[in-house]
Every structure is written in structure tokens, then in C-alpha cells.
């Protein structure tokens, strides 16, 4: 809130002072008062490109329904591109990638589109301290050549999207690979006070991304909550020497309130969540068993897999349970696994500790490095608290300060 004192109170009201309180929402409305809506003539790349070129930061480009190719790509920063819906009768994009760059003062948003091509669809870059990006209410085909989605910067919200492999795939097609490392402090849960430091994946549905529906890697600060995973699993990479990634691998992660459903007997799900490094929270999810539904085609799969390579003694830098760049022999924020339900959570191999056996190397005694009661816990031992749900930007309101200041010359009569 802003506190404004009326002028000339001594003349008007004698010695009494009155203070007028105006909610920050008033200034939020003022911030968008000058934003314009620009309508593209069609969904063609040239018409949408012309509309983007005529827009200024803060504006919204409306894209009509139709089926078009954006081959060669389009680029936006500080502009919202909103289609006519993600159904087959909405705005269907058959090719081309959208490059989003975070803007210093305005959100960059992509919404209401249906991406059906087999080439990469979305790339996001820019400064992690710039205004968050928003990707929402899209249909994204995931079985593509290369990465369907590459989020190369922290600080964004990815919500209410459908991410689907038309043909089930085990390829890495959805990646979080930022340019950050572990040199800056963690922002787990409510410690991300503005909600603008982490990447929030909320209320999405992932289908047939067998091995990697979300790949948390390279400095990513990842929050995955209230999503539905259908024959789709999650991977969090660790950094060398405990794994193969640069920048220490994923910085930290939170996976809570999600539903994991097993549907097909024809494809394997080798785990629901594979943690190869770092720390975080896996809480209050509903897990079906990762085995094939018939219990025979692909049996004995763990729901949560914890692994590492161990080229040196404990603790290995960036390994499971570590939260600081300098490894701790008594981790202060070990991995928390608690409150999970469903048949998978009751499975005898719900949590499995083993060697990564990947490009990062292997470990002959993983149980000596990843121990219950030290590196991971089955209760909320360090008092994790979730950031507010839904994310404020889902409803178009920033969790931080209003970006436009109040006028300096406001007079109250």
C-alpha cells in the first residue's frame, strides 16, 4: 500500500491529519492503462511479425484462428502473443520456433496456441532478474527433432499447457538449461519471496514423455506442482563430478501436489522421478506404480530413483542432498520425501538408491553416499514451506512490488 497525506490539512482540517490508503492494485491498473492490443490480420508469420513490430513493450498481439507456419521463427520481448485457443479450431502453428527474451519491465507471454510441427517450438532466454515470462494454455507437440521447449533462463511460469508426444518418446525434448550456477543462494519454496526467481510449472498435462517430461539441469530452479503426468517422468541432472552436467546441474527442485498415472503396457516408465544431484522436495504427490499396469510387461520399476557417480570420498560436490557449492558432510537441507500417496508410494521399492551409470560415471557403493537420515529424509525436517498457489501471475498479478510508482503530485481534496 501507498500512504498519501492530503495537502493543506492544517487549513482544511485543523490539527487533525487524515491518511488516505490506496491499494497497490490501483497502481497496477495504472501500469497497464497505456497498454494496447494489436490484432494481426491473420495467423501467418508475416502478419504476426508485422503486428509484433508495431507493438511496444506491454502491448498484446492478438492472433486469430487459422492454420499457419511460422517457419523461420518469430521473436518477442515484453510483448504478449495470444492466440485464439489451443484446439484444432484455434490458432494452429505447424512449424517454426518462438524465441522469447525476458524484458526488464514487462512480462513476455505466449498463450492460446497449438504447436503441431515436429521442429522446436519455444526458446526462452534473457536475464534471470528481468520480468518473468509466462507460457500458458498452449498445446505443444513434444515428439520433435531436437528440443520442443528449451528454457534457458530462470524466472517464469509455465501453466495450463498440454505437452504431448503423439508418438511416445524417450528422447530429451523439454529442457531447463540456464547459464547460472550454484554461486548464488537458494530460493526454495517461500524463500522465493516475489515468485520471480524460480520456474513454476503448474496445472499442465504431460503425456507419453517416457523418460524426460521436464529435464531440470544447469542452474535451474524448478518448481513442479499440480500437474498430471501420464506415462511421463522427470529427471534432475547433477553436476560433475557426481554427474555429467555443467554449472553444478540443477540448483534445486520442488515436486509436490502432482498426479502420476500409468496407462500403457506397451512402453516402459523406468521411474517417475530420477534425482541425479542437488536437493529439494518431493511431497504430497499421488503415484501410481511405475510398473506397467499389467504388472508383467515392465515390472519392478522404482518410483523415485536417487543416484550418483562417486569418483571421490563422501560428500561428492553437487550430489543428492547437497544445497551449497561447497559440499557439506552433514547436509543442512537434505532432500525431503514425504506425504506421498497412491499405490506407488506403498511400493517396496518406492525409493531406490543406485549408481547413475551415465556419461557422468558410476558408483560401486551408492548406499554409502546417499543415506536415509543424512542425505534424504522422509519428513519435513528443515521446515520447507511452499510458495503461494496458484502463482500470482496465473491471474495476471505480480507477487512483487507494483512496477509503476504512484504519482508524486497527487492531491486529495
C-alpha positions as CSV (number, residue, x, y, z in Angstrom):
1,X,0.0,0.0,0.0
2,X,1.0,3.6,-0.6
3,X,0.3,6.2,2.1
4,X,-0.6,9.6,0.8
5,X,-1.2,12.7,3.1
6,X,-3.6,15.3,1.8
7,X,-2.3,18.7,1.2
8,X,-3.3,21.8,3.2
9,X,-4.7,19.7,6.1
10,X,-3.9,22.5,8.6
11,X,-6.2,24.9,6.7
12,X,-8.9,22.4,5.9
13,X,-9.0,20.1,8.9
14,X,-7.2,22.0,11.6
15,X,-4.7,20.0,13.5
16,X,-6.2,16.6,12.6
17,X,-4.3,14.6,10.0
18,X,-6.0,12.2,7.7
19,X,-4.2,9.5,5.8
20,X,-5.6,8.0,2.7
21,X,-4.6,4.4,1.9
22,X,-4.8,3.3,-1.7
23,X,-4.3,-0.4,-2.6
24,X,-1.3,-1.3,-4.7
25,X,-3.8,-2.7,-7.2
26,X,-4.8,0.9,-8.2
27,X,-1.3,1.5,-9.4
28,X,-1.2,-1.9,-11.0
29,X,-4.2,-0.8,-13.1
30,X,-2.4,2.4,-14.0
31,X,0.6,0.4,-15.1
32,X,-1.5,-1.3,-17.8
33,X,-3.6,1.7,-18.7
34,X,-1.4,2.6,-21.7
35,X,-1.0,-1.0,-22.9
36,X,-2.5,-1.5,-26.4
37,X,-4.0,-4.6,-28.1
38,X,-2.8,-5.1,-31.6
39,X,-4.6,-7.5,-33.9
40,X,-2.7,-9.5,-36.5
41,X,-4.6,-9.7,-39.8
42,X,-4.1,-13.5,-39.9
43,X,-2.0,-16.1,-38.2
44,X,0.6,-16.0,-40.9
45,X,4.2,-15.4,-39.9
46,X,4.3,-12.1,-41.9
47,X,1.1,-10.7,-40.4
48,X,2.0,-11.7,-36.9
49,X,5.5,-10.4,-37.4
50,X,4.1,-7.0,-38.6
51,X,1.8,-6.8,-35.6
52,X,4.8,-7.5,-33.2
53,X,6.8,-4.9,-35.0
54,X,4.1,-2.3,-34.5
55,X,3.6,-3.2,-30.8
56,X,5.5,-1.7,-27.9
57,X,6.6,-3.4,-24.7
58,X,3.5,-4.0,-22.6
59,X,1.2,-4.5,-25.6
60,X,-0.7,-7.6,-26.5
61,X,-0.7,-9.1,-30.0
62,X,-3.9,-11.0,-30.8
63,X,-3.6,-13.8,-33.3
64,X,-6.8,-15.0,-35.0
65,X,-7.7,-18.7,-35.6
66,X,-6.3,-20.5,-38.6
67,X,-3.5,-22.9,-39.5
68,X,-0.2,-21.3,-40.4
69,X,3.6,-22.0,-40.5
70,X,6.0,-19.7,-38.7
71,X,9.0,-21.2,-40.4
72,X,12.0,-19.0,-39.8
73,X,10.5,-18.1,-36.4
74,X,9.2,-15.1,-34.5
75,X,10.7,-13.2,-31.6
76,X,9.1,-11.3,-28.7
77,X,10.3,-9.4,-25.6
78,X,8.0,-7.6,-23.3
79,X,5.0,-8.4,-25.5
80,X,2.2,-10.9,-25.1
81,X,1.2,-13.0,-28.1
82,X,-2.2,-14.5,-27.5
83,X,-3.8,-16.9,-30.0
84,X,-7.4,-17.9,-30.4
85,X,-7.1,-21.2,-28.5
86,X,-5.1,-24.4,-28.4
87,X,-7.8,-26.6,-30.0
88,X,-7.7,-27.8,-33.6
89,X,-10.1,-24.9,-34.5
90,X,-7.9,-22.3,-32.7
91,X,-4.5,-20.9,-33.8
92,X,-2.6,-23.9,-35.2
93,X,1.2,-23.4,-35.8
94,X,2.6,-26.1,-38.0
95,X,6.3,-25.0,-38.0
96,X,8.8,-22.5,-36.7
97,X,10.1,-21.5,-33.2
98,X,9.1,-18.7,-31.0
99,X,12.0,-17.0,-29.3
100,X,11.1,-15.2,-26.1
101,X,13.5,-12.9,-24.4
102,X,12.8,-11.6,-20.9
103,X,12.2,-7.9,-20.7
104,X,13.4,-5.5,-17.9
105,X,10.0,-4.0,-17.2
106,X,7.2,-6.1,-18.8
107,X,6.2,-9.8,-18.8
108,X,6.8,-11.7,-22.1
109,X,3.9,-14.1,-22.7
110,X,2.9,-16.8,-25.2
111,X,-0.7,-18.1,-24.9
112,X,-3.5,-19.9,-26.7
113,X,-1.6,-21.6,-29.5
114,X,-1.5,-25.1,-30.8
115,X,2.0,-26.2,-31.9
116,X,1.7,-29.3,-34.1
117,X,5.0,-29.4,-36.0
118,X,8.0,-31.7,-35.5
119,X,10.6,-29.0,-35.2
120,X,11.5,-27.0,-32.0
121,X,8.7,-24.8,-30.7
122,X,9.8,-22.5,-27.9
123,X,13.0,-21.0,-26.7
124,X,13.3,-18.6,-23.7
125,X,16.4,-16.6,-22.8
126,X,17.4,-13.3,-21.2
127,X,18.4,-12.1,-17.8
128,X,17.2,-14.1,-14.8
129,X,16.5,-10.8,-13.0
130,X,14.2,-9.4,-15.7
131,X,10.4,-9.7,-15.6
132,X,9.1,-13.3,-15.6
133,X,8.0,-15.0,-18.8
134,X,4.6,-16.7,-19.0
135,X,3.8,-19.7,-21.2
136,X,0.2,-20.8,-20.8
137,X,-2.8,-22.6,-22.3
138,X,-0.9,-24.0,-25.3
139,X,-0.9,-27.4,-26.9
140,X,2.8,-28.4,-27.5
141,X,3.7,-31.5,-29.6
142,X,6.7,-33.0,-27.9
143,X,8.0,-35.7,-30.2
144,X,10.1,-33.4,-32.3
145,X,13.5,-33.2,-33.8
146,X,15.6,-31.5,-31.1
147,X,14.1,-29.8,-28.1
148,X,10.4,-28.9,-28.2
149,X,10.9,-26.4,-25.4
150,X,14.2,-25.0,-24.1
151,X,14.0,-22.7,-21.0
152,X,17.5,-21.2,-20.9
153,X,16.7,-18.7,-18.0
154,X,15.2,-18.9,-14.6
155,X,12.2,-16.8,-13.6
156,X,9.0,-17.8,-15.3
157,X,5.6,-19.5,-15.1
158,X,4.6,-22.4,-17.4
159,X,0.9,-23.2,-16.7
160,X,-2.2,-25.0,-18.1
161,X,-0.4,-26.4,-21.1
162,X,-0.8,-29.7,-22.8
163,X,2.6,-31.2,-23.6
164,X,2.0,-34.4,-25.7
165,X,4.2,-36.8,-27.6
166,X,1.9,-38.1,-30.4
167,X,4.3,-41.0,-30.7
168,X,5.6,-41.9,-27.3
169,X,9.3,-40.8,-26.9
170,X,12.2,-41.4,-24.6
171,X,14.2,-38.5,-26.0
172,X,15.2,-35.4,-24.1
173,X,12.7,-32.9,-25.6
174,X,11.9,-30.5,-22.8
175,X,15.0,-28.9,-21.0
176,X,15.8,-26.4,-18.4
177,X,19.4,-25.3,-19.1
178,X,20.2,-21.9,-17.7
179,X,23.5,-20.1,-17.6
180,X,23.5,-19.8,-13.8
181,X,25.4,-22.0,-11.3
182,X,25.4,-22.6,-7.5
183,X,27.3,-19.4,-6.6
184,X,24.0,-17.6,-5.6
185,X,21.8,-18.6,-2.7
186,X,18.9,-21.0,-2.9
187,X,15.3,-19.8,-3.4
188,X,13.4,-22.9,-2.3
189,X,9.7,-22.6,-1.5
190,X,8.6,-19.4,0.2
191,X,12.1,-18.0,0.2
192,X,11.4,-17.0,-3.4
193,X,9.5,-14.1,-1.9
194,X,8.5,-12.4,-5.2
195,X,7.8,-15.7,-7.1
196,X,10.1,-14.3,-9.8
197,X,13.3,-16.3,-9.2
198,X,12.2,-19.9,-9.9
199,X,10.5,-21.5,-12.8
200,X,7.0,-22.7,-11.9
201,X,5.3,-25.5,-13.8
202,X,1.6,-25.5,-12.7
203,X,-1.5,-27.4,-13.9
204,X,0.0,-28.8,-17.0
205,X,-0.6,-32.3,-18.5
206,X,2.3,-34.3,-19.9
207,X,1.6,-37.4,-22.0
208,X,3.9,-40.0,-23.4
209,X,7.2,-38.3,-22.5
210,X,8.5,-41.6,-21.1
211,X,12.0,-40.6,-19.8
212,X,12.0,-36.8,-19.6
213,X,8.9,-34.7,-19.5
214,X,10.8,-32.0,-17.6
215,X,14.6,-32.1,-17.5
216,X,16.0,-29.9,-14.7
217,X,19.6,-29.0,-15.4
218,X,22.3,-26.4,-15.4
219,X,21.4,-24.0,-12.6
220,X,17.7,-24.5,-13.0
221,X,15.4,-23.5,-10.0
222,X,12.5,-25.8,-10.7
223,X,9.0,-26.0,-9.1
224,X,6.7,-28.6,-10.4
225,X,3.2,-28.6,-8.8
226,X,-0.4,-29.6,-9.5
227,X,0.5,-31.3,-12.8
228,X,-0.7,-34.6,-14.3
229,X,1.9,-36.9,-15.7
230,X,0.6,-39.7,-18.0
231,X,3.3,-42.2,-18.8
232,X,5.7,-39.3,-18.4
233,X,8.7,-38.9,-16.0
234,X,11.0,-36.3,-14.6
235,X,14.8,-36.0,-14.4
236,X,17.0,-33.7,-12.4
237,X,20.7,-33.7,-13.5
238,X,23.6,-33.3,-11.1
239,X,26.8,-31.6,-11.9
240,X,30.3,-33.0,-12.4
241,X,31.8,-34.9,-10.6
242,X,28.7,-36.5,-9.2
243,X,27.1,-36.4,-12.7
244,X,27.7,-35.1,-16.2
245,X,26.2,-31.6,-16.3
246,X,27.8,-28.2,-16.3
247,X,27.2,-25.4,-13.7
248,X,26.5,-28.0,-11.0
249,X,23.4,-29.4,-12.6
250,X,20.0,-28.4,-11.3
251,X,20.2,-25.8,-8.5
252,X,17.2,-27.1,-6.6
253,X,13.8,-28.6,-7.2
254,X,10.3,-29.0,-5.7
255,X,7.8,-31.6,-6.9
256,X,4.6,-31.5,-5.0
257,X,0.8,-32.0,-5.4
258,X,1.2,-33.8,-8.8
259,X,-0.5,-36.9,-10.1
260,X,1.4,-39.7,-11.9
261,X,-0.7,-42.0,-13.9
262,X,0.4,-45.3,-15.6
263,X,-1.7,-46.2,-18.7
264,X,0.1,-48.2,-21.4
265,X,1.5,-51.7,-21.2
266,X,3.4,-51.1,-24.4
267,X,6.0,-48.7,-23.2
268,X,8.3,-48.6,-20.1
269,X,8.5,-46.0,-17.4
270,X,11.8,-46.7,-15.7
271,X,10.9,-44.4,-12.8
272,X,8.7,-41.4,-12.1
273,X,11.4,-39.1,-10.7
274,X,15.1,-39.6,-11.2
275,X,17.3,-37.4,-9.0
276,X,21.0,-37.3,-10.0
277,X,22.1,-34.4,-7.9
278,X,21.1,-31.4,-5.7
279,X,18.3,-31.2,-3.2
280,X,14.7,-30.3,-3.0
281,X,11.3,-31.6,-2.0
282,X,9.1,-34.4,-3.3
283,X,5.9,-34.2,-1.3
284,X,2.2,-34.9,-1.4
285,X,2.1,-36.4,-4.8
286,X,-0.2,-39.3,-5.9
287,X,1.9,-42.0,-7.5
288,X,0.6,-45.0,-9.4
289,X,3.1,-47.8,-9.6
290,X,5.8,-47.1,-12.2
291,X,5.5,-50.8,-13.4
292,X,3.3,-51.4,-16.5
293,X,-0.4,-51.7,-15.4
294,X,-0.4,-55.4,-16.2
295,X,2.4,-55.9,-13.7
296,X,4.3,-58.1,-16.2
297,X,5.4,-56.2,-19.3
298,X,7.7,-53.8,-17.4
299,X,7.9,-54.9,-13.7
300,X,9.9,-53.9,-10.7
301,X,10.4,-50.2,-11.5
302,X,11.2,-47.8,-8.7
303,X,9.0,-44.7,-8.4
304,X,11.9,-42.4,-7.2
305,X,15.5,-43.1,-8.1
306,X,18.4,-41.4,-6.4
307,X,21.8,-41.9,-8.0
308,X,25.3,-40.6,-8.5
309,X,28.8,-41.2,-9.6
310,X,31.4,-41.3,-6.8
311,X,34.9,-40.6,-8.1
312,X,36.0,-39.4,-4.6
313,X,35.0,-39.8,-1.0
314,X,31.8,-38.5,0.6
315,X,30.5,-35.9,0.2
316,X,30.8,-35.5,-3.6
317,X,30.2,-32.0,-4.8
318,X,26.6,-31.5,-6.1
319,X,25.5,-35.0,-5.2
320,X,22.0,-35.8,-3.9
321,X,21.2,-34.0,-0.7
322,X,23.6,-31.1,-1.2
323,X,22.4,-27.5,-1.3
324,X,25.7,-25.5,-1.2
325,X,28.5,-25.1,-3.7
326,X,31.0,-26.3,-1.0
327,X,29.8,-29.8,-0.1
328,X,28.7,-30.5,3.5
329,X,29.4,-33.7,5.4
330,X,26.2,-33.0,7.3
331,X,23.8,-31.6,4.7
332,X,21.7,-28.7,6.2
333,X,18.9,-29.1,3.6
334,X,18.8,-32.8,2.6
335,X,16.3,-34.0,0.1
336,X,12.8,-34.2,1.6
337,X,10.4,-37.0,0.6
338,X,7.2,-37.0,2.5
339,X,3.4,-37.1,2.3
340,X,3.2,-39.0,-0.9
341,X,0.3,-41.4,-1.5
342,X,-1.0,-43.9,-4.1
343,X,-0.1,-47.5,-4.9
344,X,3.4,-46.3,-6.0
345,X,4.1,-44.7,-2.6
346,X,3.3,-48.1,-1.0
347,X,5.6,-50.0,-3.3
348,X,8.5,-51.9,-1.7
349,X,11.0,-50.0,-4.0
350,X,9.3,-46.6,-3.8
351,X,12.8,-45.0,-3.3
352,X,15.8,-46.8,-4.9
353,X,19.4,-45.7,-4.4
354,X,21.9,-46.8,-7.1
355,X,24.7,-45.9,-9.4
356,X,23.9,-43.4,-12.2
357,X,25.8,-45.4,-14.9
358,X,25.5,-42.4,-17.3
359,X,28.0,-40.2,-19.0
360,X,28.8,-38.8,-15.6
361,X,30.2,-42.1,-14.4
362,X,29.2,-44.8,-11.9
363,X,29.5,-45.7,-8.2
364,X,30.3,-49.0,-6.7
365,X,28.8,-48.2,-3.3
366,X,25.9,-45.7,-3.8
367,X,24.3,-46.5,-0.5
368,X,27.4,-45.2,1.3
369,X,26.9,-41.8,-0.4
370,X,23.2,-41.4,-0.4
371,X,21.9,-42.4,3.1
372,X,18.4,-42.1,4.6
373,X,18.6,-39.8,7.6
374,X,21.5,-37.8,6.3
375,X,21.2,-37.1,2.5
376,X,17.4,-37.6,2.3
377,X,14.7,-37.6,4.8
378,X,11.1,-39.0,5.0
379,X,9.7,-36.0,6.8
380,X,9.9,-32.2,6.6
381,X,12.9,-31.9,8.8
382,X,14.0,-28.4,7.8
383,X,10.7,-26.7,7.7
384,X,10.1,-26.3,3.9
385,X,7.1,-24.1,3.0
386,X,5.6,-23.8,-0.4
387,X,5.3,-20.6,-2.3
388,X,1.7,-19.4,-2.7
389,X,-0.5,-21.3,-5.2
390,X,-1.7,-20.5,-7.8
391,X,1.2,-18.4,-8.8
392,X,0.0,-14.8,-8.8
393,X,1.0,-14.4,-12.5
394,X,-1.6,-17.1,-13.4
395,X,-4.1,-14.4,-12.6
396,X,-2.1,-11.6,-14.1
397,X,-0.9,-10.0,-10.8
398,X,2.7,-9.8,-9.8
399,X,3.7,-11.1,-6.4
400,X,6.3,-8.4,-6.0
401,X,6.1,-4.6,-5.9
402,X,4.0,-2.8,-8.4
403,X,6.2,-1.7,-11.3
404,X,4.8,1.8,-11.7
405,X,5.3,4.2,-8.8
406,X,2.5,6.4,-7.6
407,X,2.4,10.0,-8.9
408,X,4.4,12.4,-6.9
409,X,1.9,15.3,-7.2
410,X,-1.3,13.6,-6.1
411,X,-3.6,15.9,-4.3
412,X,-6.5,14.8,-2.2
413,X,-9.3,17.4,-1.8
